[in-house]
């Protein structure tokens, strides 16, 4: 992995040239996005160009996919064109496995190297001719375990190798484990340069294939010997013995699965009896293994955590924060895909965004997906729904480059997520130009889900009282009760009071002049907090719209102005006392003028218009 900087803003392409000696398959990545795999011949110069949106730092990663038994390869040079330069990796961009200090070593065979995990056949012999094209160690259990714990790892594995017997001329584990060069039997590895805290031994399958050794006791003794050697080399490391599920082993003989299980249990008993600090990890499976990129990650423990969190949520939408996002999203491969809804609590009441309504629609989609049972795509990858709030996950918003809401995106199971910026493809975003009927409904989001994943959740089930089986009974009860209440109210003496009707008329006038019905229909908030000061804001400057509080204040001024006119023209003339009549008239006149002046002043403040007088 290396970092490079594009320095010229006029060019949109950056070219990296890699010179390679040896025959291998390679996987390049740019800023966490996998690029087309390429094959290097004996001497290959490979040039790769990628788009750069602007000057800045970009990560370039190149991984050799096939194992050493099929040949070694060396990168002889790595150059970048004149528009860029290579940098020492900034500490802020270092992945977690570099900074955590955690180290795991795995000893194994074809399972550990990812033998044929791009092929769907259950018989490994069918993939021999295309082995190099169908093996990706990045999809094997080894990096999945390491990524889960944010650890660096050493993979010491050789397909077809065993503990006491190997296939296809492969070396035994006690032999190749000590090699410094995998293809040089006389070379030695300097174990002091890298000390793991955990060593996982996943060897043994090929011994059973070869019907060797003759007894469980012989196998256990051989296993104990290599275990003691590992313990002597790494005295502080915790030792884990891994036994794969017997029903996933491609044994040619029906009796071999039971033989494998018995031999592995005997090996663990021997190691335990020696006093080593060891753990026995027995893997299990309900059906034969399917070696595809999607199912290769099914053992990720985070899947169980997400299923538990989803079951605890009323609408099955998981609420995550910055820390939990890193936990569930980090890594190269995950056994699940997450559909995210990003929101901001302080903007929920903003009428233009309608984030509250969008969140409810997102919850309806999630609930319908779980109810329909359509939560996995054609590859069997489980899909979850989650939300992030800006107040709790501001750092995640910045990493995603979010500057507008709403923001709905898909984090696929194959998306590489490390520390630093997360660059999503347009195909993973729900964009407003693609779904123009805003605010989006649950049906719009369901269309996005089906387009990107192939999952169809069917018709959205919206909770409604009319769908209840008790609705007819409740409707009849409501009609009967309403009729009785209307009859009693109609004959109440208070309803004959003229003053009550006058007050009611004033309330209706005030409510309509205030825009109360508009506020209810449009969901206009009463007040909003000021983004800079945090204080309550009742008036929006200039032509930004009108809050509920402003409408009610203006309605009150209209009502006061109208009442002052009514007092001057109707109430004051009926007063006999001249002094009282004069005082009430002056008060009404002053009230009307002040109310009128406040309305005009607010109008000028919001529109910048000035009154023109023609007298």
C-alpha positions as CSV (number, residue, x, y, z in Angstrom):
1,X,0.0,0.0,0.0
2,X,1.3,3.4,-0.8
3,X,0.0,7.0,-1.0
4,X,0.4,9.3,-4.0
5,X,-0.5,12.9,-4.6
6,X,-1.9,14.5,-7.8
7,X,-0.5,18.0,-8.0
8,X,-1.8,19.4,-11.3
9,X,-5.5,20.4,-11.3
10,X,-5.7,20.5,-15.1
11,X,-5.2,16.8,-15.7
12,X,-7.9,14.3,-14.7
13,X,-5.9,11.1,-15.0
14,X,-3.0,9.8,-12.9
15,X,-0.9,7.0,-14.2
16,X,1.0,4.5,-12.0
17,X,3.5,2.1,-13.7
18,X,4.4,-1.2,-12.0
19,X,7.2,-3.4,-13.3
20,X,6.9,-7.0,-12.2
21,X,9.1,-10.1,-12.6
22,X,7.2,-13.4,-12.3
23,X,3.9,-15.0,-13.1
24,X,1.1,-14.1,-10.8
25,X,-2.4,-12.6,-10.5
26,X,-2.7,-9.1,-9.0
27,X,-5.5,-7.1,-7.5
28,X,-5.1,-3.3,-7.6
29,X,-7.2,-0.9,-5.5
30,X,-7.5,2.8,-5.7
31,X,-8.9,4.7,-2.6
32,X,-10.4,1.4,-1.4
33,X,-12.2,0.6,-4.7
34,X,-11.2,-2.7,-6.4
35,X,-10.0,-2.3,-9.9
36,X,-9.9,-5.0,-12.7
37,X,-7.5,-7.9,-11.8
38,X,-4.5,-8.4,-14.1
39,X,-2.1,-11.2,-14.9
40,X,1.7,-10.7,-14.9
41,X,3.9,-12.8,-17.2
42,X,7.6,-13.5,-16.7
43,X,8.5,-9.8,-17.1
44,X,5.6,-7.4,-17.2
45,X,5.3,-3.6,-17.1
46,X,1.8,-2.7,-16.1
47,X,0.5,0.8,-16.3
48,X,-2.7,1.8,-14.6
49,X,-4.6,5.1,-15.0
50,X,-7.3,6.3,-12.6
51,X,-9.5,9.4,-12.4
52,X,-8.6,11.9,-9.7
53,X,-11.3,14.5,-9.0
54,X,-8.8,17.0,-7.8
55,X,-5.4,17.5,-6.3
56,X,-4.9,15.5,-3.1
57,X,-3.8,12.2,-1.6
58,X,-4.9,8.9,-3.1
59,X,-4.2,5.4,-1.8
60,X,-2.9,2.7,-4.2
61,X,-2.9,-0.9,-3.0
62,X,-1.6,-3.9,-5.0
63,X,-2.1,-7.4,-3.7
64,X,-0.6,-10.7,-5.1
65,X,-3.4,-13.2,-5.1
66,X,-2.0,-16.6,-5.8
67,X,0.2,-18.5,-3.4
68,X,3.9,-19.1,-3.7
69,X,3.6,-22.8,-4.8
70,X,2.6,-21.5,-8.3
71,X,5.6,-19.2,-8.5
72,X,7.1,-16.2,-7.0
73,X,6.9,-12.6,-8.3
74,X,8.8,-9.4,-7.5
75,X,7.8,-5.8,-8.0
76,X,11.0,-4.3,-9.4
77,X,9.8,-0.7,-9.7
78,X,6.8,1.5,-9.0
79,X,6.6,4.9,-10.5
80,X,4.0,7.7,-10.9
81,X,3.7,10.1,-13.8
82,X,5.0,13.7,-13.5
83,X,1.7,15.0,-12.4
84,X,2.0,13.1,-9.1
85,X,4.4,11.9,-6.5
86,X,4.7,9.1,-3.9
87,X,4.4,10.0,-0.3
88,X,5.2,8.4,3.0
89,X,1.8,7.1,4.2
90,X,0.3,9.8,6.5
91,X,-0.5,8.5,9.9
92,X,-4.1,9.7,9.5
93,X,-4.6,7.2,6.6
94,X,-2.9,4.2,8.2
95,X,-5.4,1.3,8.5
96,X,-6.4,0.0,11.9
97,X,-4.3,-3.2,11.5
98,X,-1.2,-1.0,11.4
99,X,-2.0,1.2,14.4
100,X,-3.7,-1.4,16.7
101,X,-0.5,-3.4,17.5
102,X,-2.5,-6.7,17.2
103,X,-0.9,-9.6,15.4
104,X,-2.3,-13.0,14.4
105,X,-0.5,-15.9,12.6
106,X,-2.4,-18.6,10.8
107,X,-0.9,-22.0,9.9
108,X,-3.0,-23.8,7.3
109,X,-3.7,-25.4,4.0
110,X,-6.1,-24.7,1.1
111,X,-8.8,-23.3,3.4
112,X,-6.5,-20.7,4.7
113,X,-5.2,-19.6,1.2
114,X,-8.7,-19.3,-0.2
115,X,-8.4,-22.3,-2.6
116,X,-10.9,-21.9,-5.4
117,X,-13.2,-19.5,-3.5
118,X,-14.4,-17.9,-6.7
119,X,-15.9,-21.2,-8.0
120,X,-19.3,-22.6,-7.1
121,X,-18.5,-26.3,-7.7
122,X,-18.2,-28.4,-4.5
123,X,-15.4,-30.6,-6.0
124,X,-12.0,-29.0,-5.7
125,X,-10.6,-31.0,-8.6
126,X,-12.8,-29.1,-11.1
127,X,-11.0,-25.9,-10.3
128,X,-7.4,-27.2,-10.7
129,X,-6.9,-25.8,-14.3
130,X,-8.1,-22.4,-13.3
131,X,-6.8,-22.4,-9.8
132,X,-4.9,-19.1,-10.0
133,X,-7.9,-17.3,-11.4
134,X,-10.3,-18.6,-8.7
135,X,-8.2,-18.2,-5.6
136,X,-8.3,-15.0,-3.6
137,X,-6.7,-15.1,-0.1
138,X,-8.3,-11.8,0.7
139,X,-11.6,-13.7,0.8
140,X,-10.4,-16.5,3.0
141,X,-11.2,-16.8,6.8
142,X,-7.7,-15.4,7.5
143,X,-8.2,-11.7,6.7
144,X,-11.8,-11.9,7.8
145,X,-10.7,-12.8,11.3
146,X,-7.9,-10.2,11.3
147,X,-10.1,-7.4,9.9
148,X,-12.7,-8.2,12.5
149,X,-10.2,-7.6,15.3
150,X,-8.3,-4.8,13.5
151,X,-5.1,-7.0,13.5
152,X,-2.1,-7.5,11.2
153,X,-1.7,-11.1,10.2
154,X,0.8,-13.6,8.7
155,X,-0.6,-16.3,6.5
156,X,1.7,-19.4,6.6
157,X,-0.3,-21.8,4.5
158,X,0.2,-24.1,1.5
159,X,-2.7,-25.7,-0.4
160,X,-2.5,-29.6,-0.3
161,X,-0.1,-29.5,2.7
162,X,-0.6,-31.6,5.8
163,X,0.9,-32.3,9.2
164,X,2.4,-35.7,8.5
165,X,1.4,-36.2,4.8
166,X,0.8,-33.9,1.9
167,X,-0.7,-34.1,-1.6
168,X,0.7,-33.1,-5.0
169,X,4.3,-33.0,-3.7
170,X,3.6,-30.2,-1.3
171,X,5.8,-29.8,1.8
172,X,4.6,-30.6,5.3
173,X,3.8,-27.9,7.8
174,X,6.9,-28.5,10.0
175,X,8.9,-28.0,6.9
176,X,7.5,-24.9,5.2
177,X,6.6,-23.1,8.5
178,X,10.3,-22.4,9.1
179,X,11.2,-21.3,5.6
180,X,12.1,-17.7,4.9
181,X,11.5,-18.2,1.1
182,X,8.5,-20.5,0.5
183,X,10.2,-22.1,-2.6
184,X,13.6,-22.5,-1.0
185,X,13.7,-25.5,1.5
186,X,17.1,-24.4,2.9
187,X,16.0,-20.9,3.8
188,X,15.1,-19.8,7.3
189,X,12.7,-17.3,8.6
190,X,13.7,-14.8,11.4
191,X,10.9,-15.3,13.9
192,X,12.1,-12.5,16.1
193,X,11.1,-9.8,13.6
194,X,7.4,-10.4,14.1
195,X,5.8,-11.8,17.3
196,X,2.1,-12.6,17.2
197,X,-0.2,-12.6,20.2
198,X,-2.4,-15.4,18.7
199,X,-1.4,-18.4,16.6
200,X,-4.2,-20.4,14.9
201,X,-3.3,-23.9,13.6
202,X,-5.8,-24.9,10.9
203,X,-3.9,-27.9,9.4
204,X,-5.0,-31.6,9.3
205,X,-7.5,-32.1,6.5
206,X,-5.0,-33.4,4.0
207,X,-3.6,-35.9,6.4
208,X,-7.0,-37.6,6.4
209,X,-7.2,-37.5,2.6
210,X,-3.9,-39.4,2.5
211,X,-5.0,-42.0,5.2
212,X,-2.0,-41.1,7.2
213,X,-1.0,-41.5,10.0
214,X,-2.4,-45.0,10.9
215,X,-3.9,-44.0,14.2
216,X,-5.2,-41.0,16.1
217,X,-2.4,-41.4,18.6
218,X,0.2,-40.9,15.9
219,X,-1.6,-37.9,14.6
220,X,-1.9,-36.4,18.1
221,X,1.8,-36.9,18.7
222,X,2.7,-35.1,15.5
223,X,0.3,-32.3,16.3
224,X,1.8,-32.0,19.8
225,X,5.3,-31.8,18.3
226,X,4.4,-28.8,16.0
227,X,2.5,-27.2,18.9
228,X,5.4,-27.4,21.2
229,X,7.7,-25.9,18.5
230,X,5.3,-23.0,17.9
231,X,5.1,-22.4,21.7
232,X,8.9,-22.4,22.0
233,X,9.1,-19.9,19.1
234,X,6.2,-17.7,20.4
235,X,6.1,-18.3,24.2
236,X,3.6,-15.6,25.0
237,X,1.2,-16.2,22.2
238,X,-2.2,-17.9,22.7
239,X,-2.6,-21.1,20.7
240,X,-5.8,-21.9,18.9
241,X,-6.5,-25.3,17.3
242,X,-9.0,-25.0,14.5
243,X,-11.1,-28.0,13.4
244,X,-13.3,-27.4,10.4
245,X,-16.8,-28.8,10.2
246,X,-16.6,-32.5,9.1
247,X,-19.6,-32.2,6.8
248,X,-17.9,-29.4,4.8
249,X,-14.7,-31.5,4.1
250,X,-14.6,-32.9,0.5
251,X,-13.5,-36.4,1.7
252,X,-13.8,-39.1,-0.9
253,X,-14.7,-41.7,1.7
254,X,-17.8,-41.6,3.9
255,X,-15.8,-42.8,6.9
256,X,-13.2,-40.0,6.7
257,X,-15.4,-37.2,8.3
258,X,-15.7,-39.2,11.5
259,X,-12.0,-40.0,11.3
260,X,-11.1,-36.4,11.0
261,X,-13.2,-35.3,14.0
262,X,-11.7,-38.1,16.2
263,X,-8.1,-37.2,15.1
264,X,-8.6,-33.5,15.8
265,X,-10.1,-34.2,19.3
266,X,-7.2,-36.5,20.1
267,X,-4.8,-33.7,19.0
268,X,-6.4,-31.2,21.3
269,X,-6.3,-33.6,24.2
270,X,-2.6,-34.1,23.7
271,X,-1.9,-30.4,23.5
272,X,-4.0,-29.7,26.6
273,X,-2.2,-32.5,28.5
274,X,1.1,-30.9,27.8
275,X,0.1,-27.8,29.7
276,X,0.0,-25.4,26.7
277,X,-2.3,-22.4,26.8
278,X,-4.6,-23.6,24.0
279,X,-8.1,-23.2,22.8
280,X,-10.0,-25.7,20.6
281,X,-12.2,-24.0,18.0
282,X,-14.6,-26.5,16.3
283,X,-16.4,-24.9,13.3
284,X,-19.8,-26.3,12.3
285,X,-22.0,-26.0,9.3
286,X,-25.5,-27.2,8.4
287,X,-24.8,-27.9,4.7
288,X,-21.8,-28.4,2.4
289,X,-19.5,-25.5,1.8
290,X,-20.2,-23.1,-1.2
291,X,-17.0,-21.4,-2.2
292,X,-18.2,-18.1,-3.5
293,X,-17.0,-14.6,-2.6
294,X,-20.3,-13.9,-0.9
295,X,-20.6,-17.0,1.2
296,X,-16.9,-17.0,2.1
297,X,-17.5,-14.4,4.8
298,X,-20.5,-16.1,6.5
299,X,-18.6,-16.7,9.7
300,X,-18.2,-13.0,10.5
301,X,-19.5,-12.6,14.1
302,X,-20.7,-9.1,13.4
303,X,-23.6,-10.6,11.5
304,X,-25.1,-12.1,14.7
305,X,-24.7,-8.7,16.4
306,X,-26.6,-6.9,13.7
307,X,-29.4,-9.4,13.7
308,X,-29.8,-8.9,17.5
309,X,-29.8,-5.1,17.2
310,X,-32.3,-5.3,14.3
311,X,-34.6,-7.5,16.4
312,X,-34.5,-5.0,19.3
313,X,-35.7,-2.1,17.0
314,X,-39.5,-1.6,16.5
315,X,-39.1,-1.1,12.7
316,X,-35.9,-3.1,12.4
317,X,-33.8,0.0,11.7
318,X,-30.5,-0.1,13.6
319,X,-29.3,3.1,15.2
320,X,-25.6,3.4,14.9
321,X,-23.1,6.1,16.0
322,X,-19.5,6.8,14.8
323,X,-18.0,4.0,16.9
324,X,-20.5,1.3,16.0
325,X,-20.3,2.4,12.3
326,X,-16.5,1.7,12.3
327,X,-17.2,-1.7,14.0
328,X,-19.7,-2.9,11.5
329,X,-18.5,-1.2,8.3
330,X,-14.7,-1.7,8.6
331,X,-12.9,-4.3,6.6
332,X,-12.7,-5.6,3.0
333,X,-15.5,-8.1,3.0
334,X,-18.6,-8.5,5.2
335,X,-21.3,-11.1,5.2
336,X,-24.0,-8.4,5.0
337,X,-24.9,-5.2,3.1
338,X,-26.3,-2.2,5.0
339,X,-28.7,0.4,3.6
340,X,-28.0,3.6,5.5
341,X,-30.3,6.6,6.1
342,X,-28.4,9.7,7.3
343,X,-30.3,12.4,9.2
344,X,-29.7,15.4,11.5
345,X,-31.8,15.8,14.7
346,X,-31.7,19.6,14.6
347,X,-33.1,19.6,11.0
348,X,-35.9,17.1,11.5
349,X,-38.5,19.9,11.8
350,X,-37.3,21.8,8.7
351,X,-40.2,21.8,6.3
352,X,-38.2,21.8,3.2
353,X,-36.4,18.6,4.1
354,X,-39.2,16.6,5.8
355,X,-36.5,14.3,7.4
356,X,-39.0,13.1,10.0
357,X,-41.4,11.8,7.3
358,X,-38.5,10.3,5.3
359,X,-37.3,8.4,8.4
360,X,-40.8,7.0,8.9
361,X,-41.0,5.9,5.3
362,X,-37.5,4.3,5.7
363,X,-38.8,2.4,8.7
364,X,-41.8,1.2,6.8
365,X,-39.4,-0.2,4.1
366,X,-37.3,-2.0,6.7
367,X,-40.3,-3.5,8.5
368,X,-41.8,-4.7,5.2
369,X,-38.5,-6.3,4.1
370,X,-38.3,-8.3,7.4
371,X,-42.1,-9.1,7.2
372,X,-41.8,-10.4,3.7
373,X,-38.7,-12.4,4.4
374,X,-36.9,-10.9,1.5
375,X,-33.8,-9.7,3.3
376,X,-31.2,-11.6,1.2
377,X,-30.1,-11.1,-2.3
378,X,-29.5,-13.8,-4.9
379,X,-26.0,-14.5,-3.5
380,X,-27.4,-15.0,0.0
381,X,-26.0,-11.8,1.5
382,X,-28.1,-10.5,4.4
383,X,-29.3,-6.9,4.1
384,X,-29.8,-4.6,7.1
385,X,-31.2,-1.1,7.5
386,X,-29.5,1.5,9.7
387,X,-29.5,5.2,10.5
388,X,-26.8,7.7,11.4
389,X,-27.5,11.0,13.2
390,X,-25.2,14.0,12.5
391,X,-24.9,14.8,16.2
392,X,-23.5,11.4,17.0
393,X,-21.6,10.6,13.8
394,X,-20.2,13.9,12.5
395,X,-16.9,12.3,11.7
396,X,-18.6,9.6,9.6
397,X,-20.5,12.4,7.7
398,X,-17.2,14.1,6.9
399,X,-15.6,10.8,5.7
400,X,-18.5,10.2,3.4
401,X,-18.4,13.8,2.1
402,X,-22.0,14.4,3.0
403,X,-23.0,18.0,2.6
404,X,-26.8,17.7,1.8
405,X,-29.6,15.8,3.4
406,X,-31.4,13.4,2.9
407,X,-28.6,10.9,2.2
408,X,-29.5,7.3,1.5
409,X,-26.8,4.9,0.3
410,X,-25.9,1.2,0.2
411,X,-22.7,-0.1,1.8
412,X,-22.2,-3.3,-0.1
413,X,-20.6,-6.4,1.4
414,X,-17.5,-6.0,-0.9
415,X,-16.9,-2.3,-0.2
416,X,-13.5,-1.7,1.4
417,X,-13.8,0.6,4.4
418,X,-10.7,1.8,6.2
419,X,-9.8,4.9,8.2
420,X,-10.1,8.1,6.2
421,X,-12.4,9.1,3.4
422,X,-15.0,6.7,2.2
423,X,-15.7,7.2,-1.5
424,X,-19.0,5.7,-2.7
425,X,-20.0,5.1,-6.3
426,X,-23.0,6.8,-7.8
427,X,-24.6,3.4,-8.2
428,X,-24.7,3.1,-4.4
429,X,-26.5,6.4,-3.8
430,X,-30.2,7.2,-3.9
431,X,-30.0,10.5,-5.9
432,X,-32.7,13.1,-6.2
433,X,-32.3,13.3,-10.0
434,X,-33.1,9.6,-10.2
435,X,-36.1,9.7,-7.8
436,X,-37.8,13.1,-8.4
437,X,-41.0,12.6,-6.4
438,X,-39.8,14.2,-3.2
439,X,-40.3,13.6,-0.4
440,X,-39.4,9.9,-1.2
441,X,-41.9,7.4,-0.1
442,X,-41.2,3.9,1.1
443,X,-42.1,2.7,-2.4
444,X,-39.4,4.9,-3.9
445,X,-36.9,3.5,-1.5
446,X,-38.1,0.0,-2.2
447,X,-37.5,0.6,-5.9
448,X,-33.9,1.8,-5.1
449,X,-33.4,-1.4,-3.0
450,X,-34.7,-3.6,-5.8
451,X,-32.6,-1.8,-8.5
452,X,-29.3,-2.1,-6.6
453,X,-29.8,-5.5,-4.9
454,X,-32.5,-7.4,-6.7
455,X,-34.5,-7.7,-3.5
456,X,-38.3,-7.1,-3.9
457,X,-40.2,-6.5,-0.7
458,X,-43.6,-6.3,-2.3
459,X,-46.3,-3.8,-1.5
460,X,-45.6,-1.6,1.5
461,X,-47.9,-2.4,4.4
462,X,-48.9,0.9,6.0
463,X,-50.4,0.7,9.5
464,X,-54.0,2.1,9.4
465,X,-57.0,2.0,11.7
466,X,-59.2,1.2,8.8
467,X,-57.3,-2.1,8.2
468,X,-58.1,-3.2,11.8
469,X,-60.7,-5.9,12.2
470,X,-62.2,-3.8,15.0
471,X,-62.8,-0.8,12.7
472,X,-66.5,-1.5,12.0
473,X,-67.3,-1.7,15.7
474,X,-65.3,1.4,16.6
475,X,-66.9,3.3,13.7
476,X,-70.4,2.5,15.0
477,X,-69.5,3.4,18.5
478,X,-68.1,6.7,17.4
479,X,-71.2,7.6,15.4
480,X,-73.5,6.7,18.3
481,X,-71.4,8.6,20.8
482,X,-71.1,11.6,18.4
483,X,-74.8,11.8,18.0
484,X,-75.4,11.8,21.7
485,X,-72.8,14.4,22.4
486,X,-74.1,16.7,19.6
487,X,-77.6,16.4,21.0
488,X,-76.6,17.4,24.5
489,X,-74.3,20.2,23.3
490,X,-76.9,21.7,21.0
491,X,-79.3,22.3,24.0
492,X,-76.7,23.8,26.3
493,X,-77.7,27.3,27.6
494,X,-74.2,28.6,27.1
495,X,-74.5,28.2,23.3
496,X,-77.2,30.9,23.4
497,X,-74.7,33.4,24.7
498,X,-73.9,36.1,22.0
499,X,-70.5,36.9,23.6
500,X,-69.3,33.3,23.2
501,X,-70.1,33.4,19.4
502,X,-68.3,36.8,19.1
503,X,-65.2,35.3,20.8
504,X,-65.5,32.3,18.5
505,X,-65.5,34.5,15.5
506,X,-62.4,36.4,16.7
507,X,-60.6,33.0,17.2
508,X,-61.5,31.8,13.7
509,X,-60.3,35.2,12.2
510,X,-57.1,35.1,14.2
511,X,-56.4,31.4,13.3
512,X,-57.0,32.0,9.6
513,X,-55.0,35.3,9.5
514,X,-52.2,33.5,11.3
515,X,-52.0,30.8,8.6
516,X,-52.7,28.1,11.2
517,X,-54.2,25.7,8.8
518,X,-51.3,26.1,6.4
519,X,-48.9,25.4,9.3
520,X,-50.7,22.2,10.1
521,X,-50.9,21.0,6.5
522,X,-47.3,21.8,5.7
523,X,-45.9,20.8,9.1
524,X,-44.3,24.2,9.7
525,X,-42.4,24.3,13.0
526,X,-43.3,26.8,15.6
527,X,-39.7,27.9,16.2
528,X,-36.2,26.7,15.2
529,X,-32.8,27.0,16.9
530,X,-30.3,29.5,15.5
531,X,-27.4,27.5,13.9
532,X,-24.8,30.0,15.1
533,X,-26.0,31.0,18.6
534,X,-28.3,28.1,19.5
535,X,-31.0,30.5,20.6
536,X,-34.7,30.1,19.7
537,X,-35.5,31.8,16.4
538,X,-39.1,32.9,15.7
539,X,-38.6,35.0,12.6
540,X,-36.8,33.9,9.5
541,X,-34.9,36.8,7.8
542,X,-35.8,38.0,4.3
543,X,-37.6,35.6,2.0
544,X,-36.7,32.3,3.7
545,X,-40.2,31.6,4.7
546,X,-42.3,32.0,7.8
547,X,-42.3,30.0,11.0
548,X,-45.4,29.2,13.0
549,X,-44.6,31.7,15.8
550,X,-44.3,34.5,13.2
551,X,-47.6,33.7,11.7
552,X,-49.4,33.7,15.0
553,X,-47.7,37.1,16.0
554,X,-48.8,38.6,12.7
555,X,-52.3,37.2,13.1
556,X,-52.5,38.7,16.5
557,X,-51.5,42.2,15.1
558,X,-54.2,41.9,12.4
559,X,-56.8,41.0,15.0
560,X,-55.7,43.9,17.2
561,X,-55.9,46.3,14.3
562,X,-59.4,45.1,13.3
563,X,-60.6,45.2,16.9
564,X,-59.4,48.8,17.2
565,X,-61.5,49.8,14.2
566,X,-64.5,48.0,15.6
567,X,-64.1,49.9,18.9
568,X,-63.8,53.2,17.2
569,X,-66.8,52.7,14.9
570,X,-69.2,50.7,17.1
571,X,-68.3,50.6,20.8
572,X,-67.1,54.2,21.4
573,X,-70.2,55.9,20.0
574,X,-72.4,54.0,22.5
575,X,-70.6,55.3,25.5
576,X,-72.4,58.2,27.2
577,X,-69.6,59.6,29.3
578,X,-67.5,61.8,27.0
579,X,-64.2,61.5,28.9
580,X,-64.4,57.7,28.9
581,X,-65.4,57.7,25.3
582,X,-62.5,59.9,24.4
583,X,-60.0,57.7,26.4
584,X,-61.2,54.5,24.8
585,X,-61.1,56.1,21.3
586,X,-57.5,57.3,21.8
587,X,-56.5,53.8,23.1
588,X,-58.1,52.1,20.2
589,X,-56.5,54.5,17.7
590,X,-53.1,54.0,19.3
591,X,-53.5,50.2,19.3
592,X,-54.5,50.2,15.6
593,X,-51.6,52.5,14.6
594,X,-49.0,50.5,16.5
595,X,-50.3,47.2,15.1
596,X,-50.3,48.5,11.6
597,X,-46.8,50.0,12.0
598,X,-45.4,46.6,13.3
599,X,-46.9,44.7,10.3
600,X,-45.5,47.2,7.8
601,X,-42.1,47.1,9.6
602,X,-41.9,43.3,9.4
603,X,-43.0,43.4,5.8
604,X,-40.1,45.8,5.0
605,X,-37.6,43.7,6.9
606,X,-38.4,40.6,5.1
607,X,-38.8,42.0,1.5
608,X,-36.6,45.1,1.6
609,X,-39.5,47.0,0.0
610,X,-40.4,50.5,1.0
611,X,-43.8,52.2,1.0
612,X,-44.5,54.9,-1.5
613,X,-46.9,57.7,-0.4
614,X,-48.8,59.7,-3.1
615,X,-50.3,62.6,-1.0
